[in-house]
Amino acid sequence: MSAETRPAGDGPPLTRNQGLVLDTLTSAQGPLSAYAILDALRDDGFRAPLQVYRALEKLVGEGLVHRLESLNAYVACRHGHGEAHETIAFAICDRCGDVRELEDGTMGDELNRLAAEAAFQLRASVVEMRGVCADCAA
C-alpha cells in the first residue's frame, strides 16, 4: 500500500505520515510502541512523538491498526475487516512476544449478552489473552 493511498472503497486516502506509520506496522515482526515507530521513521522526517500519535489515532479510528493496552503498543490489522468489527481478540505470547489477531463471531455475541444482562450498551471490545504460544510451549 502506498503511503498516500489505500484500496478504493476503503475510506479516504491516507496522509503521508499515516501511510508511513501503517507501512511500518505492517512490516513489523510484532507490536511496536509509538516511540519505536518514531525511531523507525526518523529518516522519513519524523521528529516528534505527536506526529506518530496523530497518525495512530486516525489509523485506529479507521480500524487499520489496533492498540494493545497491556503492551502499550500497536499492530496492523491482519484481517482487513476495517472498523466493521465490534469485538477483536489477541493472543499474546509472554515468552516470544508473538501476537495473533483472532476472530470469532460468537465471542462478540457472548460479550453483547453479558453487557445486556448488566444493562450496559457495548460499542466495542478488545480481548487480550496472555499466555504461551505453541512454539514456546514445545
C-alpha positions as CSV (number, residue, x, y, z in Angstrom):
1,M,0.0,0.0,0.0
2,S,1.4,3.4,-1.0
3,A,2.0,5.9,1.8
4,E,-0.7,8.3,0.4
5,T,-3.4,5.9,-0.8
6,R,-5.2,2.7,0.1
7,P,-7.5,0.5,-2.0
8,A,-10.6,2.1,-3.5
9,G,-13.7,2.0,-1.3
10,D,-11.7,1.7,1.9
11,G,-12.2,5.3,3.1
12,P,-10.4,8.5,2.4
13,P,-6.7,8.3,1.2
14,L,-4.1,8.2,4.0
15,T,-1.8,11.1,4.5
16,R,1.9,10.6,4.0
17,N,2.5,10.2,7.8
18,Q,-0.4,7.8,8.2
19,G,0.8,5.7,5.3
20,L,4.3,5.5,6.7
21,V,3.1,4.5,10.1
22,L,0.8,1.9,8.7
23,D,3.6,0.5,6.4
24,T,6.0,0.4,9.4
25,L,3.4,-1.6,11.5
26,T,2.5,-3.9,8.6
27,S,6.1,-4.9,8.0
28,A,6.9,-5.2,11.7
29,Q,7.5,-8.7,13.2
30,G,5.5,-7.8,16.3
31,P,3.8,-4.9,18.1
32,L,5.5,-1.6,18.2
33,S,5.3,1.3,20.7
34,A,4.8,4.8,19.4
35,Y,8.4,5.6,20.2
36,A,9.7,2.5,18.3
37,I,7.6,3.8,15.3
38,L,9.1,7.2,15.7
39,D,12.7,5.8,15.8
40,A,11.9,3.7,12.7
41,L,10.7,6.8,10.8
42,R,13.3,9.4,11.8
43,D,14.9,9.1,8.3
44,D,11.5,9.9,6.8
45,G,11.3,13.2,8.6
46,F,9.5,12.2,11.8
47,R,10.9,14.3,14.7
48,A,8.2,14.4,17.4
49,P,6.0,11.8,19.1
50,L,2.9,13.9,18.2
51,Q,3.4,13.1,14.5
52,V,3.2,9.4,15.3
53,Y,0.3,9.7,17.8
54,R,-1.8,11.7,15.3
55,A,-1.3,9.1,12.6
56,L,-2.0,6.3,15.0
57,E,-5.2,7.9,16.2
58,K,-6.6,8.1,12.7
59,L,-5.4,4.6,11.8
60,V,-7.0,3.1,14.9
61,G,-10.2,5.1,14.2
62,E,-10.3,3.6,10.6
63,G,-9.8,0.1,12.0
64,L,-6.5,-0.3,10.2
65,V,-4.4,-0.5,13.4
66,H,-5.2,-2.0,16.8
67,R,-3.8,-0.8,20.2
68,L,-2.8,-3.4,22.6
69,E,-3.5,-1.9,26.0
70,S,-1.5,-4.4,28.1
71,L,1.6,-3.8,26.0
72,N,1.1,-0.1,25.2
73,A,1.8,-0.9,21.6
74,Y,0.2,-1.1,18.2
75,V,-0.3,-3.7,15.5
76,A,-1.6,-3.5,12.0
77,C,-5.0,-5.2,11.5
78,R,-4.3,-8.5,9.9
79,H,-7.9,-9.4,8.9
80,G,-8.8,-6.4,6.7
81,H,-12.1,-6.0,8.4
82,G,-11.6,-2.3,9.0
83,E,-13.9,-0.6,11.5
84,A,-16.8,-3.1,10.9
85,H,-15.9,-5.4,13.8
86,E,-17.1,-4.8,17.3
87,T,-15.1,-7.4,19.1
88,I,-11.5,-8.3,18.4
89,A,-9.2,-10.7,20.4
90,F,-5.5,-11.0,20.6
91,A,-3.4,-14.0,21.9
92,I,-0.1,-12.5,23.2
93,C,2.8,-14.8,24.0
94,D,4.6,-13.8,27.2
95,R,7.8,-15.5,26.1
96,C,8.4,-14.6,22.4
97,G,6.1,-11.6,22.1
98,D,4.1,-13.1,19.2
99,V,0.7,-11.5,18.8
100,R,-2.1,-13.3,16.9
101,E,-5.3,-11.5,15.9
102,L,-8.3,-13.8,16.4
103,E,-11.8,-13.5,15.0
104,D,-14.9,-15.3,16.3
105,G,-18.4,-14.0,15.8
106,T,-19.7,-16.0,18.8
107,M,-17.4,-14.2,21.2
108,G,-18.9,-10.8,20.2
109,D,-22.4,-12.3,20.7
110,E,-21.5,-13.6,24.2
111,L,-20.0,-10.2,25.2
112,N,-23.1,-8.5,24.0
113,R,-25.2,-10.9,26.0
114,L,-23.2,-10.2,29.2
115,A,-23.4,-6.5,28.6
116,A,-27.1,-6.6,28.1
117,E,-27.5,-8.5,31.4
118,A,-25.6,-5.7,33.1
119,A,-27.8,-3.1,31.4
120,F,-24.7,-1.9,29.5
121,Q,-24.6,-0.8,25.9
122,L,-21.5,-2.3,24.4
123,R,-20.0,-0.4,21.4
124,A,-16.7,-2.2,21.0
125,S,-14.4,-4.6,22.9
126,V,-10.9,-5.8,22.8
127,V,-9.9,-9.0,24.5
128,E,-6.2,-9.6,25.2
129,M,-5.3,-13.1,26.2
130,R,-1.8,-13.5,27.7
131,G,0.0,-16.9,27.8
132,V,2.4,-19.0,25.9
133,C,2.2,-19.9,22.2
134,A,2.5,-23.4,20.9
135,D,6.1,-22.9,19.7
136,C,7.3,-21.6,23.1
137,A,5.4,-24.3,25.0
138,A,7.1,-27.1,22.9
